[in-house]
Amino acid sequence: MLNKYYKKISGLRHSLFFKLIIAAVLIAILINFSAIIHFRLLIDKESKSLIQRNLKNYLEYIVKDLEHPPDKEKAIRISDNYGFKIRYESKNLLWQTHENMPDINTIKQSGHFRNKDHGHYKKNMYYIIDKKEGSYLFMIEFDKPPPHIRRLFFSMISILTLILVAAYLIIRKILKPVKWLSKGVKDISSGNFNTHLPETRKDEFGNLIKSFNLMTKEVQRMITLRERLLIDVSHEMRTPLARIKIALEMMKKNSKKKRIEEDVKELETMINEILETEKFREGFSKAELKPVNFEKLIKDEADKLKPIYSKVKFNLNSIKNAEYKGNQDSLRTALKNILENAFKYANEIKNPEVFVILGKKENKIIISIEDNGPGIYKKDMKNVFEPFYRTDKSRSRKTGGYGLGLSIAKKIIEAHKGEIILKKRKLGGTKVVVLL
């Protein structure tokens, strides 16, 4: 579970979309930071001095407004409205609008009080206004910002959040074609050349998608031409092969005739396999689909292979009523090709075994065919379903086959709207999974 989340986070870290969002956030922070720095630089010493003089004049006005003797109730109202505390000291009178305010002498004697009339003490700003009748102490707190500052802060956070959400949605929309292209590339790598991406954009991504669609169309055309050529050549080769077979009948029996007959038979088998693949290109009509008993079909094909590969131990684990409606002859061909591969490669080692598990899950037939043979190299895994591809590069007659067995099996399974998956067994060997 943790590994799954780690992969998601790792994938997010390398995501272009994620990088753009982070870049947008960093740019926003830098712009704000730059604005604050420039604002602070604009407020020079003269500006600060002007602000302090204005503030002192305003406090003088408040002192005048409090009259003499100063009205404490009025001072409390002013204090609540403007967010600062007031203390008054004289020979005959002492009061303060809030508790825990320091006295004026303590403020004056503190080292942080650099001026006679104002300064800082314990993170707060103090102003002293001396009159004949007594002295006023105004305390402005900085540890807790005033309500309007807090409202401004939350307002700023809300606006920034909305900007980020808007940036996320805009970037997501702009980069949507990247996801389309990524999916299209995956489809093509899995062999689906009918992929067509929506051409709704008019920007650079739109041009890229058009180029991608043109490329897939051209690749599909080239593959179709190649396959068509292969089929046409195979058809044309049947006539000369028939003439060679007639000529062979007239020849006397000898070793040369036997070798030619073997070559002709091999060539005929290969042509038949090529032409067999053409049958499955368009799928099957409803009339061709009949109930298929996979358990019986697999047993029959395994029984045919046992005499050839007598050392191989065959195991079948099947559920009851594993039936499927399909073309029985073609499915027999597909499973025969897969089983033959499993028996052949398992036979290369000591104690060879072939395991077949026939099951059903969520209305899908699952056929797993495994062998404990030497297995297939990782570099060959993605190519084994290609026509004429063989893991044995020598292509000798001893190893047998033409590299068409798994290609035919794949076309048959796909013609039934199914899927065939090739995996490497953890204990060695190969695992082929058919989903129908």
HUSUL-V879690 format. One record per run of one state. SS is the DSSP state (H for helix, E for strand, L for the rest). FROM is the first residue (numbers start at 1). LEN is the number of residues. If there is no record, write none. Layout:
ss=SS from=FROM len=LEN
ss=SS from=FROM len=LEN
This chain:
ss=L from=1 len=1
ss=H from=2 len=12
ss=L from=14 len=2
ss=H from=16 len=27
ss=L from=43 len=2
ss=H from=45 len=22
ss=L from=67 len=5
ss=H from=72 len=11
ss=L from=83 len=2
ss=E from=85 len=5
ss=L from=90 len=4
ss=E from=94 len=3
ss=L from=97 len=7
ss=H from=104 len=6
ss=L from=110 len=8
ss=E from=118 len=4
ss=L from=122 len=2
ss=E from=124 len=7
ss=L from=131 len=4
ss=E from=135 len=6
ss=L from=141 len=6
ss=H from=147 len=28
ss=L from=175 len=1
ss=H from=176 len=14
ss=L from=190 len=14
ss=H from=204 len=47
ss=L from=251 len=4
ss=H from=255 len=25
ss=L from=280 len=6
ss=H from=286 len=3
ss=L from=289 len=1
ss=E from=290 len=4
ss=H from=294 len=13
ss=L from=307 len=6
ss=E from=313 len=6
ss=L from=319 len=4
ss=E from=323 len=4
ss=L from=327 len=1
ss=H from=328 len=19
ss=L from=347 len=6
ss=E from=353 len=9
ss=L from=362 len=2
ss=E from=364 len=8
ss=L from=372 len=6
ss=H from=378 len=4
ss=L from=382 len=23
ss=H from=405 len=11
ss=L from=416 len=3
ss=E from=419 len=6
ss=L from=425 len=5
ss=E from=430 len=6
ss=L from=436 len=1
